[in-house]
Amino acid sequence: MPQIALHTVLKPGRETDYDAVHRTIPAALATALIDNGVTDWRIWRDGQHVFHLVDVHDYQAMRAGLRDLPVNVAWQEQIAALFEVADDYGGEDDGLPFVWSLRGQIAAAEV
C-alpha cells in the first residue's frame, strides 16, 4: 500500500482547535476517504507543525475524487482557517519526498 507523508503548518494559537476538530471527523468524511482509496490516515503534531501519514491506493485519484465532494468542501472550509496555507486541491501536491528507510536499506543489502 503506497504511503504519502504530508506536512502542514497551523496558524499560531490554533493548535488546540486543530486537535479538537480531529477528535472525531464527520462520519460522511471518513466514508468519503475510504471510498476514495484511503485505508488509514495518521496525524502527529509538534506545536504548529502537523505531520500526516496517509495509506492510499492512488493519492492523486483520491484528491480528485474529494476535490468537489460537498462533505470535503465543507471540511476544507472548516479547517482552512486553522492553517497558515489552506489546501487548494489544485492537483500538484505529491506529498513530501521520500528520503530513506531502514527496511529498504536492509533489503538492498540482502540482495
Phi and psi in degrees as a GROMACS rama.xvg file:
@    title "Ramachandran Plot"
@    xaxis  label "Phi"
@    yaxis  label "Psi"
@TYPE xy
-61.4475  143.911  PRO-2
-120.022  140.745  GLN-3
-120.552  128.741  ILE-4
-100.924  136.681  ALA-5
-129.989  153.773  LEU-6
-134.075  127.736  HIS-7
-127.94  161.206  THR-8
-126.04  127.749  VAL-9
-84.0046  154.029  LEU-10
-66.9421  147.61  LYS-11
-55.7825  135.55  PRO-12
84.93  -0.918859  GLY-13
-101.216  7.17704  ARG-14
-59.5409  -47.9078  GLU-15
-68.9427  -31.2202  THR-16
-64.2308  -43.3998  ASP-17
-62.2894  -47.4421  TYR-18
-58.887  -41.7421  ASP-19
-63.7727  -44.2205  ALA-20
-72.2069  -15.7835  VAL-21
-99.4201  3.73758  HIS-22
-59.3465  -41.666  ARG-23
-151.347  115.031  THR-24
-79.2485  161.467  ILE-25
-55.9571  137.919  PRO-26
-57.6117  -37.9354  ALA-27
-65.6757  -33.024  ALA-28
-70.8009  -42.4516  LEU-29
-59.3423  -42.9482  ALA-30
-63.0111  -42.2036  THR-31
-62.955  -40.0514  ALA-32
-61.1486  -47.8031  LEU-33
-61.5335  -45.9767  ILE-34
-61.4784  -22.3694  ASP-35
-103.699  21.3895  ASN-36
95.8194  2.69075  GLY-37
-82.7848  127.671  VAL-38
-102.953  -22.5539  THR-39
-162.401  152.461  ASP-40
-145.561  113.558  TRP-41
-112.546  145.013  ARG-42
-131.138  133.865  ILE-43
-123.041  149.49  TRP-44
-132.947  133.828  ARG-45
-124.667  99.2475  ASP-46
61.927  -124.687  GLY-47
-82.7233  -10.9872  GLN-48
-91.3795  126.214  HIS-49
-116.165  130.46  VAL-50
-118.261  131.259  PHE-51
-118.932  142.222  HIS-52
-126.248  115.677  LEU-53
-113.236  123.277  VAL-54
-93.6547  114.096  ASP-55
-148.172  139.711  VAL-56
-61.8737  -44.7905  HIS-57
-147.947  102.859  ASP-58
-59.9475  -46.8653  TYR-59
-63.7465  -40.1763  GLN-60
-65.9686  -38.0657  ALA-61
-62.0942  -45.5141  MET-62
-62.8532  -42.1348  ARG-63
-65.4907  -39.6397  ALA-64
-67.3942  -30.4765  GLY-65
-89.7224  -21.9119  LEU-66
-45.8958  -50.6789  ARG-67
-110.355  9.45443  ASP-68
-70.6691  123.34  LEU-69
-51.8661  -39.9401  PRO-70
-65.7841  -35.8046  VAL-71
-75.5861  -38.924  ASN-72
-58.6512  -44.1549  VAL-73
-63.6938  -41.4809  ALA-74
-64.4579  -45.1937  TRP-75
-61.7196  -37.6838  GLN-76
-64.1337  -38.3131  GLU-77
-67.5471  -44.8177  GLN-78
-90.2576  -14.9793  ILE-79
-56.4842  -35.0069  ALA-80
-66.9305  -15.546  ALA-81
-88.8747  -20.041  LEU-82
-96.965  149.283  PHE-83
-61.0332  -43.7264  GLU-84
-128.62  118.623  VAL-85
-73.8703  150.778  ALA-86
-76.797  122.965  ASP-87
-96.9514  -1.75323  ASP-88
52.6883  36.3253  TYR-89
-69.5695  -19.6443  GLY-90
99.7537  -4.16261  GLY-91
-96.1731  0.0999603  GLU-92
-79.0168  126.122  ASP-93
-115.763  7.23029  ASP-94
81.6532  -174.665  GLY-95
-75.946  143.778  LEU-96
-70.5662  137.74  PRO-97
-72.3465  138.916  PHE-98
-113.887  -52.0038  VAL-99
-162.838  152.334  TRP-100
-144.305  140.967  SER-101
-63.0048  -47.728  LEU-102
-57.26  -42.4651  ARG-103
-64.3088  -40.6393  GLY-104
-65.0409  -43.2212  GLN-105
-64.3183  -43.7793  ILE-106
-62.5581  -40.3003  ALA-107
-65.8299  -36.1018  ALA-108
-71.3071  -25.3255  ALA-109
-80.8285  -13.1906  GLU-110
